[in-house]
Each structure stands twice: as C-alpha cells, then as structure tokens.
C-alpha cells in the first residue's frame, strides 16, 4: 500500500510534527507499506524526500511549492497515493485546510474530516458545539477585534488564542494587571481570543479511535512539573508525567471515557482524537479541548493510552489506515 506522510507544516508546532512523523515512518511495516514523505516547510513550501527512511528534518535541495505540477511534484505524487497520513499539528494542517485539499484530490486520509478538524481547532466553536450537546466545558468569554478586554471570572484565568495548539500563546493570568499583556500575546497568534475560567482539579486525557463505532482508551492522568501544563511541560524532557490509569475512581474514569466518545461524535470526528479533561474535586468531568491530530510519537500520550488499552503503536497505525480507507469507500458511494 502506498502511503504518504505529510510532516512539518507552517505552524509553530512544525518540529513536533516532524518528531511525530519520524516515529510513524519507523513504525510502518515495510512489508505492507511503501512510504513517501512530503515535508512542508515553515514557509509553506512542499518537498518530497528522496530517501524517505532517513531523518525527515534533513531537507532536500529541490523544493517546490504545492501548485507546481510535474510528474514528481507533491500534487502529482498525491494522485498516486493510496492513503495519506497528515501528521501535522496546529493551523494549516489540523484545522481542515489540508483535509480540504485531500478531499479535492479524492485521496483517502487518516483522521477527522474538514468540518470536524475546523471545529475542534477553534476552541470557541468547539465549546459551542459541546455545550449544545450538554457536555460540560469551562466557562469563557470570546474577544474579537475591538471588543473590550473584560470578563466575569475570579482570578486566575487563562487567556488563549482561539485556534492554536500546544499551549502556544496561552497565559495564566493572576490579576487584572496581567490581563491586557496576555491578550496582546494571544492576539499575535489569532484575532479571536478566549478568556477562560481556571478549573481546579485533576487533568486527564483519553484517546478515541474509530469512525461510526468509536472506542475510548484507558484514562491517563497528566502531572505537569510546572505551575500548569504549558508548552515546556508538554515537550521538555521531564516536563510532565503520564500516570496510567489515572488516579480517579473507576466510575469517574468510565464517565470520562463515555464523554470522550460523546464529544468525538458531537463534533463529527473520525479516525482518531485525544480528548482532554479536568476532573473537579466534586467529581464533575469537564472537557478542556479535543485534539484531532494529537502528538504521535511512540511515547506520546495518545499512543501510550492505546498501548495500555491493548493496541500497540504499529497496530494503531494499521487501524487508522483501515479507518481512512473505510470512510473513503463509504463516502464514495454518495451521490453528489
């Protein structure tokens, strides 16, 4: 089977994507898959690696922008691929843009579709969808250009760009003096900003896998070795500890797993997602966010949660490829 791994991307999560893609490439069974790596630079230019099994980050001499059409261009290569693994994080990869391109090219791809990708990337829209389905989320106010910088919550609060990942541009604000600088920082990354109540409790995460009948992984507990689960806690060596299973009552863990599937279905996700939660001291379960392309190294939370659920990393990739092909075949029977 010919697979293409899309890696890198224009977002600030470029290096994280490359690390994920290296792990995916190493884990794909060479007796089952012929892998091609398409690397997207921070400048938006696409390249095909001549030796896909070497380190992806090394780069190529010849670089082409996507619209260039030749027998060896990225666009032409996509047309000869059986399935694409978009191992991209953040804007221009996880937000429906690449998914729309692949839909136009009529190529099967792993993960959420255009609408689910766009909704889950936008924290404001995602919360609206989940609230409508009765799924608890933290309270927030949304600021657009020209809006007064104000909120009804007690401090501390979190200020976030609406459409970014990996805690980039997020600030924990402890008093009113810190609020405006935090909003200014968030607006460097997005013109829509959320001010969100701080939720006291245990931070837990749950993976979901499937299309029409998704299943949830065991629940893992995040212990950040910092004041909160920021970028360095997520990615620096020793920045966090994942405890599996989470140290919460069994009935609470089952509630987390059930809500993870509910949130996955409510946002019309398919393939995979990692749903992040807070468990309040009274046991209430609150959805923080949904990641449609979670970090995907063999040691990332999503992979480790499914490994603990009896699905090792290589098998997880096989299942995701099968789900991509199943969705494409199902949708190909629709009359447009």
C-alpha positions in Angstrom: 0.0 0.0 0.0 1.4 3.4 -1.0 1.2 5.9 1.9 2.2 9.5 2.1 3.2 11.1 5.4 2.6 14.8 5.5 5.0 16.3 8.0 6.2 19.7 9.3 3.8 22.4 8.4 3.6 26.2 8.7 2.6 26.4 12.4 4.7 26.8 15.5 4.3 23.1 16.0 6.5 22.3 13.0 9.2 20.5 14.9 6.7 18.5 17.0 5.1 17.3 13.7 8.5 16.2 12.4 9.1 14.2 15.5 5.7 12.5 15.2 6.3 11.7 11.6 9.7 10.2 12.2 8.0 7.8 14.7 5.2 6.9 12.2 7.7 6.3 9.4 9.8 4.0 11.6 6.7 2.0 12.8 5.1 1.4 9.4 5.7 -2.2 8.4 7.8 -2.1 5.2 6.3 -5.4 4.0 2.9 -3.7 4.0 3.6 -0.1 3.1 5.6 1.9 0.6 6.1 5.2 2.3 6.7 8.6 0.8 7.4 11.6 3.0 6.1 15.1 1.9 7.7 17.7 4.1 6.0 21.1 4.4 8.3 23.9 5.4 7.6 26.8 7.7 7.4 28.9 4.6 4.6 26.7 3.2 6.7 25.1 0.5 6.3 21.3 -0.1 9.1 18.9 -0.8 9.4 15.1 -1.4 12.3 13.4 0.4 14.4 11.4 -2.0 15.2 8.9 0.8 12.0 8.6 3.0 13.6 6.4 5.6 16.3 8.9 6.6 15.7 11.6 9.1 13.0 13.8 7.8 14.3 17.1 9.1 17.5 16.9 6.9 15.8 18.7 4.0 16.2 18.5 0.2 17.9 20.6 -2.4 15.0 20.8 -4.8 11.9 22.4 -3.2 8.6 23.0 -5.0 5.5 24.9 -4.0 2.4 22.7 -4.0 0.7 24.1 -7.1 3.6 23.1 -9.4 2.5 20.2 -11.5 5.1 17.8 -12.8 5.5 14.0 -12.7 7.4 14.3 -9.4 5.6 17.3 -7.8 3.9 16.8 -4.5 0.5 17.3 -6.1 1.2 14.6 -8.7 2.5 12.3 -6.0 -0.7 12.7 -4.0 -2.6 11.4 -7.0 -0.7 8.1 -7.0 -1.1 7.5 -3.2 -3.5 5.0 -1.6 -3.8 6.8 1.7 -2.3 9.9 3.3 -1.3 10.3 6.9 -1.4 14.0 7.7 0.9 14.1 10.8 0.5 17.8 11.1 -0.3 19.9 14.2 -1.9 23.3 14.5 -3.0 25.7 11.8 -2.6 24.7 8.1 -2.7 21.0 9.0 -5.0 20.2 11.8 -7.7 22.8 11.0 -9.3 21.4 7.9 -7.1 23.2 5.3 -5.1 20.1 4.3 -8.1 17.9 4.7 -10.0 20.0 2.2 -7.1 19.7 -0.3 -7.1 15.9 0.1 -10.9 15.8 -0.4 -10.5 17.8 -3.6 -7.8 15.3 -4.7 -10.1 12.4 -3.8 -7.4 10.7 -1.7 -8.2 8.7 1.5 -6.6 10.3 4.6 -6.3 9.5 8.3 -8.2 11.5 10.9 -11.0 13.9 11.1 -12.6 15.5 8.0 -12.9 19.1 7.1 -15.7 20.2 9.4 -14.6 18.3 12.5 -11.0 19.5 12.0 -12.0 23.1 11.7 -14.5 23.0 14.6 -12.1 21.2 17.0 -9.2 23.6 16.1 -11.4 26.6 17.1 -11.8 26.4 20.9 -14.7 28.9 20.7 -16.7 26.9 18.1 -15.9 23.6 19.8 -17.2 24.7 23.1 -20.4 26.0 21.5 -21.0 22.5 19.9 -20.3 20.7 23.1 -22.4 23.0 25.2 -25.3 22.4 22.8 -25.0 18.7 23.4 -25.0 19.1 27.1 -21.3 18.3 27.5 -19.7 20.4 30.3 -16.8 22.7 29.3 -15.1 25.6 31.2 -16.8 28.9 31.0 -15.3 31.6 28.8 -15.8 34.9 27.0 -14.6 35.4 23.4 -12.9 38.6 22.3 -12.8 39.7 18.8 -11.1 42.8 17.4 -12.5 45.9 19.0 -14.0 44.1 22.0 -13.4 45.4 25.5 -11.0 43.3 27.4 -13.2 42.2 30.3 -14.6 39.0 31.9 -16.8 38.0 34.8 -14.5 35.4 36.4 -12.4 35.4 39.5 -8.6 35.2 39.0 -6.7 33.3 38.0 -7.9 33.0 34.4 -6.4 31.6 31.2 -6.1 33.7 28.0 -5.8 31.7 24.8 -5.7 32.2 21.1 -8.8 30.5 19.8 -7.1 28.5 17.0 -3.7 27.3 18.1 -2.4 24.2 19.9 0.4 23.0 22.2 -0.3 25.9 24.7 1.4 28.4 22.3 0.3 31.9 23.2 -1.5 30.9 26.3 -1.0 32.7 29.6 -2.2 32.1 33.1 -3.3 35.5 34.4 -3.3 36.0 38.1 -4.6 39.6 38.4 -6.1 42.4 36.3 -2.7 44.0 35.6 -1.6 40.9 33.7 -4.8 40.7 31.6 -4.1 43.1 28.8 -0.5 41.9 28.1 -1.8 38.3 28.0 -4.5 39.3 25.4 -1.9 41.1 23.4 0.3 38.0 23.4 -2.7 35.8 22.3 -3.6 38.3 19.5 -0.1 37.8 18.0 -1.3 34.3 17.1 -5.0 34.8 16.4 -7.5 37.7 16.1 -10.0 35.7 18.2 -9.0 35.2 21.8 -10.6 33.4 24.7 -10.6 34.3 28.4 -11.4 31.2 30.3 -12.1 30.4 33.9 -9.4 28.3 35.6 -10.8 24.9 36.6 -9.4 23.3 39.8 -9.0 19.6 39.6 -7.0 16.7 38.0 -6.1 16.9 34.4 -6.8 13.7 32.5 -6.7 12.6 28.9 -8.5 9.9 26.9 -7.9 8.7 23.3 -10.7 7.8 20.9 -10.4 5.5 17.9 -12.9 4.7 15.2 -15.4 6.0 12.7 -19.0 5.1 13.2 -18.4 3.0 16.3 -15.6 4.8 18.2 -13.9 3.3 21.3 -12.2 5.1 24.1 -8.8 4.2 25.6 -8.0 3.9 29.2 -7.7 7.3 31.0 -4.4 8.8 31.8 -3.5 11.5 34.3 -1.3 14.4 33.5 1.1 15.5 36.2 2.9 18.7 35.0 6.1 19.5 36.7 5.3 23.2 36.4 2.6 25.5 37.6 0.4 24.5 34.7 0.5 22.3 31.6 2.3 24.7 29.3 4.5 24.1 26.2 7.6 23.3 28.1 5.7 20.9 30.4 4.4 19.1 27.3 7.6 18.8 25.4 10.7 19.3 27.5 12.4 16.2 28.9 10.9 15.6 32.4 8.3 18.3 32.0 5.4 16.0 32.8 4.5 12.6 33.9 1.7 10.4 32.5 0.1 8.1 35.0 -1.9 5.2 33.5 -4.5 4.5 34.7 -5.5 7.9 36.1 -5.8 8.0 39.9 -9.5 8.7 39.9 -12.4 6.4 40.9 -13.4 3.7 38.4 -16.9 5.3 37.9 -15.3 8.7 37.2 -12.9 7.0 34.7 -15.9 5.4 32.9 -17.6 8.8 32.9 -14.5 10.3 31.2 -14.5 7.6 28.6 -18.2 7.9 27.9 -17.9 11.7 27.5 -14.8 11.4 25.3 -16.9 9.3 22.8 -19.8 11.7 23.1 -17.6 14.7 22.3 -16.0 12.8 19.4 -19.4 12.0 17.9 -20.8 15.5 18.7 -18.0 17.2 16.7 -18.2 14.6 13.9 -14.7 13.3 14.4 -13.5 10.2 12.7 -10.3 8.2 12.9 -8.7 9.5 16.0 -8.7 12.2 18.6 -7.4 12.9 22.1 -9.9 14.5 24.4 -8.5 16.4 27.4 -10.4 16.9 30.6 -10.5 18.3 34.1 -12.0 16.3 36.9 -13.1 18.7 39.6 -12.8 17.8 43.3 -16.5 17.1 43.4 -16.1 14.5 40.6 -17.6 16.6 37.8 -16.0 15.9 34.4 -15.3 18.9 32.2 -13.9 18.8 28.6 -11.0 21.1 28.1 -10.4 20.5 24.3 -10.3 18.0 21.5 -7.1 17.3 19.5 -7.9 15.7 16.1 -4.2 15.1 15.3 -2.6 14.5 18.7 1.2 14.2 19.2 2.0 10.9 17.5 5.4 9.6 18.6 5.5 6.2 20.1 5.9 7.8 23.5 3.1 10.5 23.0 0.1 10.4 25.3 -2.3 9.1 22.6 -0.1 6.2 21.7 0.7 5.3 25.3 -3.0 5.3 26.2 -3.9 2.9 23.5 -0.9 0.7 24.2 -2.2 0.5 27.8 -5.5 -0.5 26.2 -4.0 -3.4 24.3 -3.3 -1.7 21.0 0.4 -1.3 20.3 1.7 1.5 18.2 2.2 -0.3 14.9 -1.3 -1.9 15.2 -2.7 1.6 16.0 -1.3 2.9 12.7 -2.8 -0.1 10.8 -6.2 0.5 12.3 -6.0 4.2 11.4 -5.2 3.4 7.8 -8.1 0.9 7.6 -10.4 3.6 9.0 -9.3 6.1 6.4 -10.0 3.6 3.6 -13.3 2.6 5.1 -14.5 6.2 5.3 -13.3 7.0 1.7 -15.1 3.9 0.4 -18.3 4.7 2.3 -18.3 8.3 1.1 -17.6 7.3 -2.5 -21.0 5.7 -2.7 -22.8 9.0 -2.1 -24.4 10.9 -4.9 -23.1 14.4 -5.2 
